[in-house]
Amino acid sequence: MYGAHPITPSSLMRLPKGEEFLTKVAAINKFVEHIHRVLHQAKEKLVIAQNRQKQHADAHRREVVFEVGDHVKPLEITFPNFLHDNVVPLLKYLDTKREKYIVRKEYGSYVELIRNRTKLKSAVAVKREWDSAMAMAKERAASLADECVEAKATLQEREDQLQAKEMECELLQLSLAKESGQCVELEETCSGLCVSNENAQKMIVDLLERLEKFKEAYEVVVRRLDQLITTTERREKIHAEPLAKAEARIVEEVQIFEELQGKIAKSKTAEEELRSTIAEIASKCDKEFQRAEEVSASLSEGIQKHEEELTNWAKKLANCELARSSAVECKGQIGTLTVTRAIREDVHEIGRVAKENGENREDLPSSAR
């Protein structure tokens, strides 16, 4: 309740429209009713507490007039002197009885002696009774003294309890004063809430009118939706046959798609087989190329040797031309030159074939490699 934002007409104007606003208004009404109930209960409790406090204060209230210089004395409780009221008269009575039965030393006659003996016996019995009565009186006095001590203690406790109750009464009076102030504040807040409730009721009436208008508009929209639904149903009935044809066509296309997927899978397997064969061919070509390179290397070494021999034979031919010693030797040297030229041509042909094999290897795709 305290710390909540007050409900004003401006805040009510900012409330949302429709069912949410109605729910919020119902919640506000419930809250106001709850506050009224709480205030009524608080007032009843205050009245009951005030009456109880008044009764308690009236029961213990006394008029005391103090003057300047007076001192408040503590409460003193006096008890009757049981020894002075009960025991002392008994002792006096017993003393008188004892004086009657005192035995004198002077005896007159035998009759007096017998009389004195009887008196002595009776005096002894009286003394015994007196001693027992004294013991009982002492016991009674001790028990009465204990009871007096206990009564004083209980009275002191009661006095302390009364002081504590007086303190509680003062605290209750202070709390009542605070609660009365709170009741005034609650009444003020309740009056403000009543005003806000009246404003809210006015706003509720306006909102109900708006809600009726919205209901009419909603009914118009519902009718329009019903018309649209009927038109859509008619259109669906009209387009049912082309939809069935389209569905059949879709089924056929799905079958064709599945067949194409099977063909694609077969083509993929064939492609993988081709790639494996191309890889085998490429490996074979690599091996042949390596062999050709080895042959070309060996042929290059042989060519170098033959070139050296040719240079030697050229020198020899030069010597032959200069000397022209014999035709037979010259013919033999010319035959050797023709042989070396044929060997050189073969070597060049092998090198050309090796180059062609290298170019073909470069033209192969990367998957075949």
Residue pairs with C-beta under 8 A, 6 or more apart in sequence:
1 35
1 189
5 11
6 192
6 196
7 28
7 193
7 196
7 200
8 196
8 199
9 196
9 199
9 203
12 196
12 199
12 200
12 203
13 203
15 21
15 24
15 203
16 24
17 207
17 210
17 214
18 211
18 214
21 207
22 204
22 207
22 211
25 200
25 203
25 204
25 207
28 197
28 200
29 197
29 200
32 193
32 194
32 197
35 189
35 190
35 193
36 190
39 183
39 186
39 187
39 190
42 179
42 182
42 183
42 186
43 183
46 176
46 179
46 180
46 183
49 172
49 176
50 176
53 169
53 172
53 173
53 176
56 165
56 169
57 169
60 162
60 166
75 159
77 151
77 152
77 155
79 148
79 151
82 140
82 141
82 144
83 141
86 137
86 140
87 137
87 140
87 141
90 133
90 137
91 134
94 126
94 130
94 133
97 126
97 130
98 123
98 126
98 127
98 130
101 119
101 120
101 122
101 123
101 126
102 123
103 116
103 119
103 120
103 123
104 116
107 113
107 116
275 367
275 368
278 364
278 365
278 367
278 368
279 367
279 368
279 369
281 368
282 361
282 364
282 368
282 369
285 357
285 360
285 361
285 364
286 361
288 357
289 354
289 357
289 358
289 361
292 350
292 353
292 354
292 357
293 354
295 350
295 354
296 350
296 351
296 354
299 346
299 347
299 350
299 351
300 347
302 343
302 347
303 343
303 344
303 347
306 340
306 343
306 344
309 340
310 337
310 340
313 333
313 336
313 337
313 340
316 333
317 330
317 333
317 337
320 329
320 330
320 333
324 330
